[in-house]
Every structure is written in C-alpha cells, then in structure tokens.
Amino acid sequence: MVLITTLPLVFVAAFMVRLSRDAARVEDSGYNLQEIKALRTGFVVKVTFMLGGFTTLIGLSIAFGLSSPEMTLFNPETTNDRGVKIAAIGGPLMLLCHILSALFEGTIFTYAILKHEVMGIDERLRKGFTAAAFTGFGALSLLIASEAVETAIPGGGLVGGLIVGVPLIALRRPIFRVFSNLSTALMPEAHTTQELQYLEVFAAANADGIITSKERTMLDLQAKAFGINPDRQRHLEGFGEEAVE
C-alpha cells in the first residue's frame, strides 16, 4: 500500500521539478514561478520522507521476516539483543516519516493554494512554521540532553536540561533567524496582482526616498481600494524599501 501511494508522487515530483526549471513555460501558463518551486519542494520532501519510511519497512522485513520478532524492550532476556534496538528505533522512525511527509505537504499546499485567496497568508505560514520548528528543536534538544545526562548521572536530568536550555535561550535570536531563513526558502515571498500594483504605486511615490503627506494619503487610499489592510500595507512598503536598497 505504501509503495502504491508513493510511486505516483515520484512521477508528480519529477514533473514539478522539470516544470520549475522552465521559467518561460511557467509564465506562459500564467502561474507564479515561486509558487511552482514551493510545490516542487513540497512534493520532493514528501516523497523523500515516504521513501524513507518505505525503506525502513523493507529493512525491518528483511531483518525479522514478515512476522513480528518475539522480543520486547521490557524482557530482560532480550533487552541487550541488537534486533530489539533496531525494531525500537525503526518502528517509530517509519511512522515519523509518514507523519512529517503529511505535515510538510499540508503546510506547503496551504501556502500555494491560499496565497491568492487570503492576503498575507504566506507571511503567517512562515511565522507559524518558524515558531513550530524552533519549539520542536528546543523540546527535542532538551529531551536528548536530559536523557543523556540521566543515563550517565542518575538523577542528573535537570542538569542536562540546564546545559542545553540556557544556551538555547541565550542564542534564541540567531537560531530563530536560521529557521526563519529556512521558512522563507521553503515558502518564498509571493504577491497577488493587487499587491504588485500597490508596490508599483509605492515605488513611484518613494522614488525620491521621501513620502509626503499627500503621497501617504494617496497610498492609504490605494491600499484601501486594493483591499490591503494596514499591517499588510506596512509589510509591503518594507519589502519595497528593501528591494530598492
């Protein structure tokens, strides 16, 4: 069943990769190249995770056969068996691959599908993805450090948490920036037709680097006509200023 659901996605991912390399074809079709690249990334990562889970399943089947091994982590007679450790790691890893593939696919597809329906959805998704990635990284780091120190020093799990937690808090800004750059690479900045028109108007008004009161009034009226809320308007103007620099 896993193979049946994975193979079609391999062909779709190959098609998306080929399409994203042909910018002229994308423009002629009326699509946005950045969104095509986002969909390509979504398909490629999903297929990678699913193939990883499928490979793990095949490896476990080869190692133990079609029937489950008669052993358990809680059985003293088999705890030191290497097969138990492989099964204990391989089973959750296989499930994790499929969960991550679905999660990644959902995030990227939401970005691509809703971009033209909800203004600023890409920015919200990037912020949500960055926060979730940072939280997951921090929680996993604390768990691994606590368990590692607890194994070496009985009752020392708190020390391990402090060893990782304090640097994590101190370095949260650069770490957060790394995940922010990753989210921007996965879900690049894309604009609707109205937003692009507003950016053109803003570029004309800001040609001399100064926005007068009359120009500000004109920009506010233009943003209101395009249905752009004040928060999104400020974001677009910041984007326009960065593009000029």
C-alpha positions in Angstrom: 0.0 0.0 0.0 2.8 2.4 0.8 4.5 1.6 -2.5 1.2 2.2 -4.4 0.8 5.6 -2.8 4.4 6.6 -3.2 5.1 5.8 -6.8 2.6 8.3 -8.3 4.1 11.0 -6.1 7.5 10.2 -7.5 6.3 11.0 -11.1 4.5 14.1 -9.9 7.6 15.3 -8.1 9.7 14.7 -11.2 7.1 16.7 -13.3 7.2 19.6 -10.9 11.0 19.7 -10.9 11.0 19.8 -14.7 8.3 22.4 -14.8 10.1 24.7 -12.3 13.2 24.7 -14.4 11.3 26.1 -17.4 10.5 29.7 -16.4 9.2 30.7 -19.8 6.7 27.8 -19.8 5.5 28.7 -16.3 5.0 32.4 -17.3 3.2 31.4 -20.5 0.8 29.2 -18.4 0.0 32.1 -16.1 1.5 30.5 -13.0 3.8 32.0 -10.4 7.3 30.6 -10.6 7.9 31.0 -6.8 4.7 29.0 -6.1 5.7 26.3 -8.5 9.0 26.0 -6.8 7.2 25.8 -3.4 5.0 23.0 -4.7 8.1 21.3 -6.1 9.8 21.4 -2.8 6.6 20.1 -1.1 6.4 17.1 -3.4 10.1 16.3 -3.3 10.3 16.4 0.5 7.1 14.4 0.9 8.4 11.7 -1.5 11.7 11.7 0.4 10.0 11.1 3.7 7.7 8.4 2.3 10.5 6.6 0.6 12.4 6.8 3.9 9.5 5.2 5.7 9.2 2.6 3.0 12.9 1.8 3.1 12.7 1.4 6.8 9.8 -1.0 6.4 11.6 -3.1 3.9 14.7 -3.2 6.1 12.7 -4.4 9.1 11.0 -7.0 7.0 14.4 -8.3 5.7 15.8 -8.3 9.3 12.9 -10.1 11.0 10.8 -11.6 8.3 7.1 -11.0 7.8 6.2 -11.9 11.4 6.9 -9.8 14.4 10.0 -10.7 16.4 9.3 -12.5 19.7 11.1 -9.9 21.9 10.4 -6.8 23.8 12.3 -4.0 25.4 10.9 -4.9 28.8 12.1 -8.5 28.6 15.5 -8.8 30.4 16.4 -11.8 28.2 16.2 -9.8 25.0 16.9 -6.2 26.1 20.6 -6.5 25.0 19.6 -8.0 21.7 20.6 -5.7 18.8 17.4 -6.6 16.9 15.3 -5.2 19.7 17.1 -1.9 19.4 16.7 -1.8 15.7 13.0 -2.6 16.0 12.6 0.0 18.7 14.2 2.7 16.5 12.9 1.6 13.1 9.2 1.3 14.0 8.8 4.9 15.3 11.1 6.2 12.6 8.8 4.7 9.9 5.7 6.3 11.5 7.6 9.6 11.9 8.5 9.7 8.2 4.9 9.4 7.2 3.7 12.0 9.8 6.3 14.5 8.7 5.5 13.9 5.0 1.8 14.7 5.6 2.7 17.7 7.8 5.1 19.2 5.3 2.7 18.6 2.4 -0.1 20.3 4.3 2.0 23.4 5.1 3.3 23.9 1.5 -0.1 23.2 -0.1 -1.8 25.6 2.2 0.7 28.3 1.2 0.3 27.6 -2.5 -3.5 27.3 -2.6 -4.5 30.1 -0.3 -1.9 32.6 -1.4 -4.3 34.2 -3.9 -7.3 33.8 -1.6 -6.0 35.3 1.7 -3.6 38.3 1.5 -0.6 37.7 3.7 -1.2 34.0 4.2 2.4 33.3 3.2 3.7 35.6 5.9 1.5 34.0 8.5 2.5 30.5 7.4 6.2 31.4 7.6 5.8 32.8 11.1 3.9 29.7 12.2 6.4 27.3 10.6 9.4 29.2 12.2 7.8 29.2 15.6 6.9 25.5 15.4 10.3 24.5 14.1 12.1 26.4 16.9 9.8 25.0 19.6 10.3 21.4 18.2 14.1 21.9 18.0 14.2 23.2 21.6 12.0 20.4 23.0 14.0 17.7 21.2 17.3 19.2 22.4 16.1 19.4 26.0 14.8 15.8 25.9 18.0 14.4 24.4 20.3 16.3 26.8 18.2 15.3 29.8 18.1 11.6 28.9 21.8 11.6 28.0 22.9 13.1 31.4 20.3 11.0 33.2 21.9 7.9 31.7 25.4 9.0 32.7 24.5 10.5 36.1 21.4 9.1 37.9 19.1 12.0 38.8 21.1 14.4 36.7 18.4 15.1 34.1 17.8 18.6 35.4 21.5 19.4 34.9 21.3 18.2 31.2 18.2 20.4 30.7 20.1 23.4 32.1 23.2 22.7 30.0 21.0 22.9 26.8 18.3 25.3 28.0 20.5 28.2 29.0 22.4 28.4 25.7 19.2 27.8 23.8 17.6 30.9 25.5 20.8 33.0 25.0 21.1 32.1 21.3 17.4 32.1 20.5 17.6 35.0 18.1 20.3 33.5 15.7 18.6 30.1 15.9 15.2 31.7 15.2 16.8 33.6 12.3 18.1 30.3 10.8 14.6 28.7 10.9 13.2 32.0 9.5 15.5 31.8 6.6 14.6 28.2 6.1 10.9 29.0 6.1 11.5 31.8 3.6 13.3 29.4 1.3 10.5 26.8 1.5 7.7 29.4 1.2 9.2 32.4 -0.8 7.6 35.8 -0.8 4.9 36.0 -3.4 2.3 38.7 -4.1 -1.1 38.9 -5.5 -1.9 41.1 -8.5 -3.3 43.9 -6.2 -0.1 43.8 -4.1 2.1 44.0 -7.1 0.1 47.0 -8.3 0.5 48.6 -4.9 4.2 48.0 -4.9 4.4 49.8 -8.3 2.5 52.8 -6.9 4.7 52.8 -3.8 7.9 52.7 -5.9 6.7 55.7 -7.9 5.8 57.7 -4.7 9.0 56.7 -3.0 11.3 57.4 -6.0 13.0 60.3 -4.1 13.1 58.4 -0.8 10.6 60.7 0.9 6.8 60.1 1.3 5.0 63.4 1.6 1.6 63.7 3.4 -0.2 63.9 0.1 1.6 60.8 -1.2 0.8 59.0 2.1 -2.9 59.8 1.7 -2.8 58.6 -1.9 -1.1 55.3 -0.8 -3.6 54.7 2.0 -6.5 55.2 -0.4 -4.9 52.9 -2.9 -4.3 50.2 -0.3 -7.9 50.5 0.8 -9.1 50.2 -2.8 -7.0 47.1 -3.3 -8.3 45.6 0.0 -4.9 45.6 1.7 -5.1 46.0 5.5 -2.7 48.4 7.3 -0.4 45.6 8.6 0.0 44.1 5.2 0.5 47.6 3.8 3.4 48.3 6.1 4.9 44.9 5.3 4.7 45.6 1.5 6.3 49.0 2.0 9.1 47.5 3.9 9.5 44.9 1.2 9.6 47.7 -1.4 12.2 49.7 0.5 14.4 46.6 0.9 14.1 45.9 -2.9 15.4 49.4 -3.6 18.3 49.0 -1.3 
